[in-house]
Structures are given as structure tokens and as C-alpha cells.
Amino acid sequence: MRIYEETYGCTMNQGDTELMLGKLQISGHEIVQSIEKSDLVLVNTCAVTRTTLNRVVHRLKELSKMEDKKIVVGGCLPLIDPNKIEEIGEFAAIISCLTTGTITEVVERISQGETGIKIIHGESDKASSRRFRGRDISAPIAIAEGCLSDCSYCCVKRARGGLRSFEPKEIVEEVRREIEAGRKEIYITAQDTAAYGFDLDTDLPELLEDITSIHEKFRVRVGMMNPEYAEKILPDLLKAFESEKIYKFLHLPVQSGNDSILREMRRGYTVEDFKKIVESFEERYPDLYLATDVIVGFPEEDEKAFKDSCDLIEEVKPDKVNLTRFTPMPGTDAKEMEQIRSEEKKRRSRKMTDIVQEISYDKNLNYLGTVTEGLVVKEGRKGGYVARLPNYKPLIVEDANPGDFVRVKVTGAEPTYLRGELLKKRG
């Protein structure tokens, strides 16, 4: 069959899609880049927020009207809110992020005329399977699935479950295969990378040292890590980041600048814990690119608690803030709490956005005139090419080849990216 995919959500979902497409390709199916040319559409869903969930449901409704296409629904939505899918109607198959390994069997059954297949509970081997990468020079590689946290607002744990770290040898071999295949950028991904190995006799710093010992030139972006577990491995983590192969990039979600709200969220750390980690990284790596996440309008967040979050952002000055207006999700404890009015959440979101954009722009202005190395990773959405600096900061250049390491000079700054010119290619 000719397979077309649509993927929503996180880097891990992208990795799951590549895993499924790889299995299908090995089985003789053709991966196509146009829905018009396809027989079957694989939709890898996300439901981490109400906005994303609604977007996915809307798209599934559209696809369900295409009578000439077989639709397979996968991802987190079938585990988080299966009723939303059932309300749309019957699909050729419904699987989940836990049953990606069944995709070949499912498509084979569909090709023989079966429909209404449902396999959403189980466990799949994701660490050593061949993946479909296309032409990308970047490769997302999952190191674990699930997490150790129990956040009161999060529905993802209903889908991904508790922590299951993958074997380090298999991860390193997968990285090696991708580098040998020409990949230059590795995305280390998990629901919480800092918790990696807590269920095995290893940890994230040890894994990073094994990965960076591979004798090729490439870059590693370490994905989101929660402060609760990052703090437990902090000294070794700081040392592991010394490798020039690792972007000096830290994605450390704080979610709130108020300790009372953090307790209601069941985040497992305090504001001071978060600041300690950030300060330790910035002391060791002054050019750190800090990304964090903030939820505004969480139940019981009064004006003081919101101000605490604003004050924290102004103090820490992250390069990037993923800002979310709180929406209650199915099966979470936070859904049962008294909710804040939508208009108030919007007001807080606008105020926080203004603060974040001003900080981001001011920080980017400091890069003007800087000459450094960048890795060209892809074409830009509005033209040019995106290069990643050693700290993962995005820079747009006019003419380059994805996969090249280049010398660049920063000539312009915007709130979310830099602009620059190519000086000389390297390596």
C-alpha cells in the first residue's frame, strides 16, 4: 500500500512515526509525500493540551470524509480520550503510542479488507528498530518512554505510562547507525530525559558520554528534563555537557514561579531548586540557551502567584518560553479543581508574552557581530536556511547546504531567531 503520514506533537511522536514508517517500508509498502497519492493515511496524534487535542479531532473529522482513504489513528489520543475518536465514527484501525510495533500487522489486515481494528494496549520495542528518516540530517532518538512524575495536570502519563528506559548499548548503536547514514544532528528525547536510567543501573550523563565518544562530527540536542530529576544528577550532567558535540541548550520547564502552585501541580521541586540548576549551568556555560515552560491560569493561581511567575522570568531571563494557558485535560486531578475564567487566562498570557518577547529580543541583540560555527539543518519556513549555533540558537542564512558545518557572522536579531551571513565552510 502507499502510505502517507501526518504527525502532531512532540519529538518523541516524530520518532514513533519514523519507527512505524520504517517497519512498513521494510514490509514492502511505499511511503509517499502526498495524501493524494496514498491509499492509507497514518495519523500520529497528540493530546497534550486542549488546543492540540481539538486540532487533531478536527483533522480526523476531515479525513473521515475521504472515502477512498484508509485511516489509521495512532499516538496518545486513543489512550487519553478515546471517546473523541469514537464520536467521529469508525476508522480502518486505531493503535497507540504503546503499540507502534503492531503497525505492519495492522496494515496487512487492512489490505485484506478488515476494518475497525483496535490495538491500543501493549508495549513495543523502540530502541533498536530501523526507522524511516527521509532526507533529514536530524534524527530524533528516544532514550525512554514514560516518566517518574505525577503532575496533577498532565494526561500524557495515561498514554505513555511509567518510566521505561531503553538499554544504553542499543541507544548508542542507533546513534552510530544514524551518524554513519549521514545524520549530523541527534535529538535525544523522552518525557523526561533527566530521569533516564533511574530504572536501570545507569543515568543520562553516562549515556551522553557514551554517545559523544563516537568518532564523527555531529551535534546532540538533549531534550526536556524536569528539575526534580535534573537536580539529582547535576554535577555529572554539567560535566557531560562539556563535550563540544552537545549543544549548550537546556530545556528545563519551571511551569510556575510560585511554590504553592508548584505543590498543587505536584512538580516535586521549588522555585529555588529550579534557579539553582539554571545558575549552575550558566556559571559553567555562560552562552547557555535556556528554554523553559510556563502555565498561566492554573487553578488557584491568584494575582500574586502570577506575578511571581512574571518576576521569575524577568530574573532568570530565558531565551525561550513555551507559554500555555491552562486547560483541564481528561482524567487529571487538576480537571476537578475550580477553574479560572478564560478571559483572565488570556490577559495573563498576553502580559507574559510581552515580557518574554522583550527578554528574547534583548538577549538576541547581544549576538550581533558574533562570529561562530553553525550546523545548517534545514530550509527556513520563510526562505533561506536554518543553522544552529553551538548553543542551539537558530540563525537564518541565505545560501547553504543542510548538513554543512559553516562559519557565520550574526548580522541581525529578531525575538525568536538570529540572521547572519556565511563566512567559510568547515568540515
C-alpha positions as CSV (number, residue, x, y, z in Angstrom):
1,M,0.0,0.0,0.0
2,R,1.0,3.6,-0.5
3,I,1.3,5.3,3.0
4,Y,1.1,9.0,3.8
5,E,1.6,10.2,7.4
6,E,0.6,13.2,9.5
7,T,2.3,13.7,12.9
8,Y,1.3,16.0,15.7
9,G,3.1,16.9,18.9
10,C,6.5,16.2,20.4
11,T,9.8,15.0,19.1
12,M,9.0,11.6,20.5
13,N,5.9,11.4,18.4
14,Q,8.0,12.2,15.3
15,G,10.3,9.3,16.3
16,D,7.4,7.0,16.7
17,T,6.2,7.9,13.2
18,E,9.7,7.2,11.7
19,L,9.7,3.8,13.5
20,M,6.3,2.8,12.1
21,L,7.2,4.0,8.6
22,G,10.5,2.1,8.8
23,K,8.6,-1.1,9.6
24,L,6.1,-0.5,6.8
25,Q,8.9,0.2,4.2
26,I,10.7,-3.0,5.1
27,S,7.4,-4.9,4.6
28,G,7.2,-3.6,1.0
29,H,4.9,-0.6,1.4
30,E,5.6,2.7,-0.3
31,I,6.0,5.9,1.7
32,V,4.6,8.8,-0.2
33,Q,4.8,12.6,0.4
34,S,1.3,13.5,-0.9
35,I,-2.0,12.5,0.5
36,E,-3.5,12.4,-3.0
37,K,-1.1,9.6,-4.0
38,S,-1.9,7.5,-0.9
39,D,-4.1,4.5,-0.1
40,L,-3.7,4.8,3.6
41,V,-3.2,7.8,5.9
42,L,-1.4,7.2,9.2
43,V,-2.2,9.9,11.8
44,N,0.0,10.0,14.8
45,T,-2.0,12.1,17.3
46,C,-1.1,14.3,20.3
47,A,-3.4,15.4,23.1
48,V,-1.1,17.1,25.5
49,T,-3.2,20.3,25.6
50,R,-6.8,21.0,24.8
51,T,-5.8,23.2,21.8
52,T,-3.8,20.4,20.3
53,L,-6.5,17.8,21.0
54,N,-9.1,20.0,19.3
55,R,-6.9,20.5,16.3
56,V,-6.3,16.7,15.9
57,V,-10.0,15.9,16.3
58,H,-10.9,18.5,13.7
59,R,-8.4,16.9,11.3
60,L,-9.7,13.4,12.0
61,K,-13.2,14.6,11.1
62,E,-11.9,15.9,7.8
63,L,-10.0,12.7,7.0
64,S,-13.0,10.5,7.9
65,K,-14.9,12.0,5.0
66,M,-12.3,10.8,2.5
67,E,-14.0,7.6,1.4
68,D,-11.1,6.5,-0.9
69,K,-8.6,6.5,2.0
70,K,-8.0,4.0,4.8
71,I,-7.3,5.9,8.0
72,V,-5.1,4.6,10.9
73,V,-5.2,6.6,14.1
74,G,-2.2,6.3,16.4
75,G,-0.4,8.3,19.1
76,C,-1.6,9.4,22.5
77,L,-5.2,10.4,21.8
78,P,-6.5,6.9,21.7
79,L,-5.3,6.4,25.3
80,I,-6.1,9.9,26.7
81,D,-9.6,10.5,25.2
82,P,-10.8,7.5,23.1
83,N,-14.4,8.8,23.2
84,K,-13.3,11.7,21.0
85,I,-12.3,9.3,18.3
86,E,-15.3,7.0,18.6
87,E,-17.6,10.1,18.3
88,I,-16.3,10.7,14.8
89,G,-17.0,7.2,13.5
90,E,-15.2,4.0,12.5
91,F,-11.6,4.1,11.2
92,A,-9.7,1.4,9.5
93,A,-7.6,1.0,12.7
94,I,-6.8,2.6,16.0
95,I,-3.5,1.9,17.6
96,S,-1.5,4.0,20.2
97,C,2.0,5.1,21.2
98,L,2.3,1.9,23.1
99,T,1.5,-0.4,20.2
100,T,3.6,1.1,17.4
101,G,5.1,-2.4,16.8
102,T,1.8,-3.7,15.5
103,I,1.7,-1.4,12.6
104,T,2.8,-3.9,10.0
105,E,0.3,-6.5,11.1
106,V,-2.5,-3.8,11.2
107,V,-1.8,-2.5,7.7
108,E,-1.7,-6.1,6.4
109,R,-5.1,-6.8,7.9
110,I,-6.4,-3.6,6.3
111,S,-5.1,-4.6,2.9
112,Q,-7.1,-7.8,3.2
113,G,-10.3,-5.8,3.7
114,E,-10.5,-5.7,7.5
115,T,-11.7,-2.5,9.3
116,G,-12.4,-1.3,12.8
117,I,-9.2,-2.8,14.2
118,K,-8.3,-1.6,17.7
119,I,-5.0,-2.4,19.4
120,I,-4.1,0.3,22.0
121,H,-2.6,-1.5,25.0
122,G,0.7,-3.2,25.0
123,E,4.4,-2.4,24.7
124,S,6.7,-2.0,21.7
125,D,10.5,-2.3,21.3
126,K,11.5,1.2,20.2
127,A,15.2,1.2,20.8
128,S,16.7,-0.9,18.0
129,S,14.2,-0.8,15.1
130,R,15.0,0.6,11.7
131,R,13.4,3.9,11.1
132,F,12.3,5.9,8.0
133,R,14.3,9.2,8.0
134,G,13.7,10.6,4.6
135,R,16.3,13.3,3.7
136,D,16.6,14.9,7.1
137,I,20.0,15.4,8.6
138,S,18.4,15.4,12.1
139,A,17.3,12.2,13.8
140,P,15.1,12.0,16.9
141,I,16.1,9.1,19.1
142,A,14.0,8.1,22.1
143,I,16.0,7.0,25.2
144,A,13.0,6.2,27.3
145,E,9.2,6.2,27.4
146,G,7.0,7.3,30.3
147,C,8.2,9.2,33.4
148,L,8.5,9.1,37.2
149,S,6.5,12.2,37.8
150,D,2.8,12.5,38.8
151,C,1.8,16.0,37.8
152,S,-1.8,16.9,38.6
153,Y,-2.5,18.4,35.2
154,C,-0.8,16.0,32.9
155,C,-2.7,13.5,30.8
156,V,0.4,12.2,28.9
157,K,1.2,9.7,31.7
158,R,-2.1,8.0,30.9
159,A,-0.7,7.3,27.5
160,R,3.0,6.8,28.0
161,G,2.9,5.2,31.5
162,G,5.7,4.9,34.0
163,L,9.4,5.2,33.1
164,R,10.9,2.5,30.8
165,S,14.4,3.4,30.0
166,F,15.9,1.8,26.9
167,E,19.2,-0.1,27.1
168,P,22.2,2.2,26.6
169,K,24.0,-0.1,24.2
170,E,21.0,-0.1,21.9
171,I,20.7,3.7,22.0
172,V,24.4,4.2,21.3
173,E,24.3,1.8,18.4
174,E,21.2,3.6,16.9
175,V,23.1,6.9,17.2
176,R,26.1,5.3,15.5
177,R,23.9,4.0,12.6
178,E,22.3,7.4,12.1
179,I,25.7,9.1,12.0
180,E,27.0,6.6,9.5
181,A,23.9,7.2,7.4
182,G,24.9,10.9,7.2
183,R,22.9,12.4,10.1
184,K,24.6,15.4,11.7
185,E,22.1,16.2,14.5
186,I,20.7,13.9,17.1
187,Y,17.7,14.7,19.2
188,I,17.8,12.9,22.5
189,T,14.2,12.6,23.5
190,A,12.0,11.3,26.3
191,Q,9.2,12.6,28.5
192,D,11.9,13.5,31.0
193,T,15.5,12.9,29.8
194,A,16.9,13.6,33.3
195,A,15.1,10.5,34.7
196,Y,16.8,8.3,32.1
197,G,18.3,5.2,33.7
198,F,16.7,5.6,37.2
199,D,15.1,2.2,36.5
200,L,18.4,0.8,35.2
201,D,21.9,0.8,36.6
202,T,22.9,4.0,34.6
203,D,21.9,7.6,34.1
204,L,21.8,10.4,31.5
205,P,25.3,11.7,32.0
206,E,26.8,8.3,31.4
207,L,24.7,7.8,28.3
208,L,25.8,11.2,26.9
209,E,29.4,10.4,27.4
210,D,29.0,7.1,25.5
211,I,27.2,8.9,22.7
212,T,29.8,11.7,22.4
213,S,32.6,9.1,22.2
214,I,31.5,8.2,18.7
215,H,34.3,9.4,16.4
216,E,32.5,11.7,14.0
217,K,31.5,15.3,13.9
218,F,27.9,15.8,14.9
219,R,25.7,17.6,17.4
220,V,23.4,16.4,20.2
221,R,20.4,18.2,21.5
222,V,19.3,17.0,24.9
223,G,15.5,17.1,25.3
224,M,13.4,18.4,28.1
225,M,14.4,17.5,31.6
226,N,12.4,18.1,34.8
227,P,14.1,20.0,37.6
228,E,13.2,17.2,40.1
229,Y,15.5,14.7,38.4
230,A,18.0,17.1,36.8
231,E,19.0,18.2,40.3
232,K,19.8,14.6,41.3
233,I,22.4,14.2,38.6
234,L,23.5,17.9,38.3
235,P,27.3,17.5,38.9
236,D,27.7,14.7,36.4
237,L,25.3,16.4,34.0
238,L,27.3,19.6,34.0
239,K,30.4,17.6,33.2
240,A,28.8,15.6,30.4
241,F,27.8,18.9,28.7
242,E,31.5,19.8,28.3
243,S,31.6,17.9,25.0
244,E,31.5,20.2,22.0
245,K,29.2,17.7,20.4
246,I,26.4,18.7,22.9
247,Y,24.5,21.9,22.3
248,K,24.8,24.2,25.3
249,F,21.0,24.1,25.4
250,L,18.9,23.4,28.5
251,H,15.1,22.8,28.3
252,L,14.1,23.0,31.9
253,P,10.3,23.6,32.5
254,V,9.5,25.6,35.6
255,Q,5.7,25.8,35.0
256,S,5.2,28.4,37.8
257,G,7.2,30.9,39.8
258,N,5.2,30.2,42.9
259,D,5.9,27.4,45.3
260,S,2.3,26.9,46.4
261,I,1.2,26.4,42.8
262,L,4.1,24.0,42.2
263,R,2.9,21.9,45.1
264,E,-0.7,21.9,43.6
265,M,0.9,20.8,40.3
266,R,2.8,18.1,42.1
267,R,6.0,19.1,40.4
268,G,8.4,17.8,43.1
269,Y,10.7,20.9,43.3
270,T,10.7,24.5,44.4
271,V,11.5,27.7,42.6
272,E,14.9,27.8,44.3
273,D,15.6,24.3,43.1
274,F,14.9,25.5,39.5
275,K,17.1,28.6,39.9
276,K,19.9,26.5,41.4
277,I,20.1,24.3,38.3
278,V,19.9,27.3,35.9
279,E,22.6,29.2,37.9
280,S,24.9,26.1,37.8
281,F,24.6,25.8,34.1
282,E,25.1,29.5,33.4
283,E,28.1,29.6,35.6
284,R,29.7,26.7,33.7
285,Y,28.3,27.7,30.3
286,P,27.8,31.5,30.0
287,D,26.4,31.2,26.5
288,L,23.7,28.8,27.6
289,Y,20.4,28.8,25.6
290,L,17.8,28.4,28.3
291,A,14.3,27.3,27.4
292,T,11.5,26.8,29.9
293,D,7.8,26.2,30.0
294,V,5.2,28.2,32.0
295,I,1.5,27.5,32.6
296,V,-0.7,30.5,33.3
297,G,-4.1,30.3,34.8
298,F,-3.6,27.1,36.7
299,P,-6.4,26.6,39.3
300,E,-5.7,28.6,42.5
301,E,-3.2,30.8,40.7
302,D,-4.1,34.2,42.1
303,E,-2.6,37.6,41.1
304,K,0.3,37.2,43.4
305,A,1.2,33.8,42.1
306,F,1.0,35.0,38.6
307,K,3.2,38.0,39.5
308,D,5.7,35.5,41.0
309,S,5.9,33.7,37.6
310,C,6.4,37.0,35.8
311,D,9.1,38.1,38.3
312,L,10.9,34.7,37.9
313,I,11.0,35.1,34.1
314,E,12.3,38.6,34.4
315,E,15.0,37.4,36.9
316,V,16.1,34.3,35.0
317,K,15.7,35.7,31.5
318,P,15.3,32.5,29.5
319,D,15.9,32.7,25.8
320,K,12.7,30.9,25.0
321,V,9.4,30.3,27.0
322,N,6.8,27.8,25.9
323,L,3.8,29.5,27.3
324,T,0.5,27.6,27.8
325,R,-2.9,28.8,29.0
326,F,-4.1,26.1,31.4
327,T,-6.9,23.9,30.1
328,P,-8.2,20.9,32.1
329,M,-7.5,17.6,30.5
330,P,-9.4,14.3,30.8
331,G,-8.6,12.1,33.8
332,T,-6.4,14.6,35.6
333,D,-6.8,15.8,39.2
334,A,-6.5,19.4,38.0
335,K,-9.7,19.0,36.0
336,E,-11.6,18.7,39.2
337,M,-10.3,21.9,40.7
338,E,-12.1,25.3,40.5
339,Q,-11.1,26.8,37.1
340,I,-10.0,30.4,36.4
341,R,-12.1,32.3,33.8
342,S,-10.9,32.1,30.2
343,E,-10.7,35.9,29.9
344,E,-8.4,36.2,32.8
345,K,-6.1,33.4,31.5
346,K,-5.9,35.3,28.1
347,R,-5.0,38.5,29.9
348,R,-2.2,36.8,31.8
349,S,-1.0,35.1,28.7
350,R,-0.8,38.4,26.8
351,K,1.1,40.0,29.7
352,M,3.6,37.1,30.0
353,T,4.1,37.1,26.2
354,D,5.1,40.7,26.2
355,I,7.7,40.1,28.9
356,V,9.1,37.0,27.1
357,Q,9.4,38.7,23.7
358,E,11.2,41.7,25.2
359,I,13.7,39.5,27.0
360,S,14.3,37.2,24.0
361,Y,14.9,40.2,21.7
362,D,17.3,41.9,24.2
363,K,19.2,38.6,24.6
364,N,19.4,38.1,20.8
365,L,20.8,41.7,20.3
366,N,23.9,40.6,22.3
367,Y,24.8,38.2,19.5
368,L,25.2,41.0,16.9
369,G,28.7,40.8,15.4
370,T,29.5,37.4,16.8
371,V,31.5,35.0,14.6
372,T,31.0,31.4,15.4
373,E,30.3,27.9,13.9
374,G,26.8,26.7,12.9
375,L,25.3,23.5,11.6
376,V,22.9,24.0,8.7
377,V,19.9,21.8,9.5
378,K,17.1,22.6,7.1
379,E,15.4,25.2,4.8
380,G,13.7,28.0,6.6
381,R,10.0,28.3,6.5
382,K,10.2,31.8,5.0
383,G,13.3,31.3,2.9
384,G,16.9,30.9,3.5
385,Y,18.4,28.1,5.7
386,V,18.4,27.4,9.4
387,A,21.7,27.0,11.1
388,R,22.1,26.0,14.7
389,L,24.8,27.7,16.7
390,P,26.8,25.8,19.3
391,N,24.1,26.6,21.9
392,Y,21.3,25.6,19.5
393,K,20.3,29.2,18.9
394,P,18.6,29.4,15.4
395,L,20.2,31.6,12.8
396,I,19.0,32.2,9.2
397,V,21.5,32.4,6.4
398,E,20.7,32.9,2.7
399,D,22.7,30.2,1.0
400,A,23.8,27.0,2.5
401,N,23.6,23.2,2.3
402,P,21.9,21.2,5.1
403,G,24.4,19.1,6.9
404,D,27.3,21.5,6.4
405,F,29.2,23.0,9.4
406,V,29.8,26.6,8.5
407,R,31.4,29.8,9.8
408,V,28.8,32.5,10.3
409,K,28.6,36.1,11.4
410,V,25.5,37.3,13.2
411,T,24.2,40.4,11.4
412,G,20.6,40.8,12.7
413,A,18.3,39.8,15.6
414,E,14.6,39.1,15.9
415,P,12.8,38.0,19.1
416,T,12.9,34.3,18.2
417,Y,15.9,33.9,15.9
418,L,19.1,35.5,14.5
419,R,20.1,36.5,11.0
420,G,23.6,36.1,9.6
421,E,26.0,35.7,6.7
422,L,28.1,32.7,5.7
423,L,31.8,33.2,6.0
424,K,33.6,29.9,5.3
425,K,32.6,26.3,5.2
426,R,34.3,23.9,7.6
427,G,34.4,20.1,7.8
